[in-house]
Amino acid sequence: MSEAPLANEEKLDFKRILPIFVIVLVDLLGLTIIIPLLPLYATAFGASPFVIGLLGAAYPLMQFLGAPILGRLSDKYGRKPVLIVSQIGTFAGFLLLGFANSLWLIFVSRLIDGISGANIATAQAAISDSTTEKTRTQGLGLIGAAFGLGFIIGPVIAFVSLALTDNDYSVPAFAAAAFSLFSIILTSTWFKETLTPEKRQLAGGKVSLSLGALVTAVKHPAVGLLLVLMFAQQLAFGGFEQILALFTLNRLGLNASGNAVVFVFVGFIVVAVQGGLIGRWSRKYGDRRLVYGGLGLLAVGLTLMGFTPHQPVPWYSEAELIEELSSTSDGSGESIRSDFPVELPNEADSSWLGIAWLLVMMIPAGIGGGILQPAINSLITKRIAANEVGGMLGISASFFSGANALAPIIGGALFEALGSTAPFLFWGGVMAVLLYVALQYLKPGQEETAAPGLSRGGAH
């Protein structure tokens, strides 16, 4: 008789999670439509790799400032109003991006979207409200699965819209705005508040965020190292995501449509990991061992990806690619300036080897990246009090966004100064160091030691 409640605790309540999952998926579709295009969009306006890195940093930098504050506000006022406010900002940012006719307007659009970018942190808090300790990793993994599905569906939408409009880069931006508007409607009509008034009162006045609060969080004996790991692993994986389109342009001669297909491949890997495998792995091995595995896989995948051969895809045409980018930059079809900011591969070296190598190395990188964020956040929620979850996930999101802000700047600078291999060797090295640190200092917490009957596989 006593086994029935225990079995229920180990099963995720999908009916309760479904509205959050769908809303996050629709919201992320806008982002994943844009991600494969943004570096090439900036390149079309003559941006160098370093400037493209700054553009990649604009969104997460503003998210770094906004997400923790909105996370605390969601603890005090509830998840729903904060979700809606942040989605409205995203909608406005995508609209401006669609109308942008200069590089500075592209920057402004990303700043607007970023300052309201508490969507994921607040959704994670809503997931935490709706799960038990044993189902939380799987629940948080579904956020990643939504991201993975977004990486499948979003780039497909981008690919189709580009094909139908002769590579008009503004059309995917307007498509992203449409999905953002739909997410606002879904949140307003379908999402039910997950944080009760009683729990909001417990949040007290914890609304503000300061550098001192971040430092205090890092010193937290239970989760400080986890926050450092969240920051450092995303410094590598976030840099890989932001610089990938520029890397494939340089190594493989892929245009926006080609990059959309590459992102679809990554999306399938992330969906497989976070949509199903991570819940099973978490119950069998424990979140701590998942962190070890994720760091190791990323170290291998990112390092080897840096050695992708300089061999463009068989259908590559340098003249057609430059014409596509120049048409985007001024709408006139005039030839782009002669000092093209990124070195393009030689047509004579075309082969299937380059794209095959890249896709194979993306498998360990995608699995590792798919594991880490939900596993680390799950450990964080299990090692703090329930009324601190929203705020601490907001701080986690702040570290995550801070890493995303620094990563493309570092990657762009390394790319421009030392070549396209350098960022991947740097990130792979960071992952290897993190793995060593985690093995030495990430010890079992209360989720493994508090309850004698707690099943965590062999993760002791």
C-alpha positions, 0 to 999 in steps of 0.5 A: 500500500505504501508503494503507491504514493511513492510511485506517484511521486516518481511520475511527472504530472504531464497534464500539469506541466503541459501548458508551461511546456507549450507556452515555452515552446511557442515562445522559443520558436521566435528565438530559434527562428532568429538564432541561425540567421543573426550572425549572417544578418550582421555580416551582411551589414559589414560586421566583423566577427568581434562586432558579431560577438558584441551583437550576440552579447547584447541579448544575454547582457540585458537578460543578466540584468533583468532576469533575477529581478523578474525572478524575485518579482515572480516569487512575490506577485506570481509567475503569470504576470511576469511571464506576460510582461517579458513576452510583450518585450520579446514581441516588440524586439522581434518587430523592430528586428523585422523593420531594421535597416541598419546594424544599430537597429539590430542591436537595439532590437536585441537589447529590448528583447533581452531586458524582458528575457525572464521567460525561461527563469520564470517558467523554470520556477513554475515547473519547480512549483509543479513537481516533486524532488524526484520529478524535478530534473525531468520537469526542468528537462522538458524546458530544454526539450522545448528548446530542442523542439524549437531548434527543429521547428524554428529553423525549418520555419526560417528555411521555408520563409527564406526560400519563399521570399528569395532570402529576405531576412526580415520575413523570419523576424516577423514570423518570430514576432507572430509566434511571440504574440501567440505565446502572450495569448496562450499565457493569458488564456491557458496558463494557471498560476502555480504559486499560491498566495501563501507562498508569495507571502513567504517571499517577503521583500526579496525583489532587488538584485545587487552584485552583493546578492550574486556574491552571497549566492556564490558563497552559499555552501549548498549551491555556490559551486553549482552557480559557478558551474552554471556560469562556466559551462555556459561560457563554453556552450553559449559561445559555441551556439552564438559563433556556430553560424559564423564558423560554418560560414568560414569552414563549410560555406553554409548560408542561412538556409544551410545553418538552419538545417544544422540547427535542426540536427542539434535540436533533434539531439537536445529533444532526445536527451531532455525530452526523455533520456534525462529523466531516466538518467537522473533517476538511475545515476543522480544529477551529480553524475549527470553533471560530470558526464555533461562536462566530459562530453562537451570537452570532447565534442567542442575540442574536436569540432574545432578541427572541422576540415576547411572543405565547403559543402558540394553545393557551395558557390562563393559568388551566390553566397556573397550576392545573398548577403549583399542583397540583405544589407541594402536591398539593392543587390549591389556587390558587397564591399570587397573586404568581406569580414569573414574568410570564405572557403575555396570552392575547389576543396568542396567535399562531404567530409567537412559537414560530416565531421561537424555533425558527428562532433555535434553529437557529444556536444549536444548531449553534454549541453542537453544534460547540464542546465537541467541537471544543475538547476535541479540540484539547486532546487533540491538544496535550498528552501522552497520559498527561495526557488524562484529567486535562486533560479533567477540568480542561476539565470543571471549567471547563465545570461552573464556567461552568454554575454561574455561568451560571444565576445570572447569567441568573436575576439578569438575568431578574429585574432587567432582564427576559427579553430581557437574558440573551440579549443578554448571552450573545450579546455574550459570544459576539461578544467570544469570536469576536474573541479566538479570531480574534486569539489561537487560532493553529495548533497541533501538530495542524496543523503537526507532520506535513507530510502531515497533512490538515486541509483549509484550516485553516492 
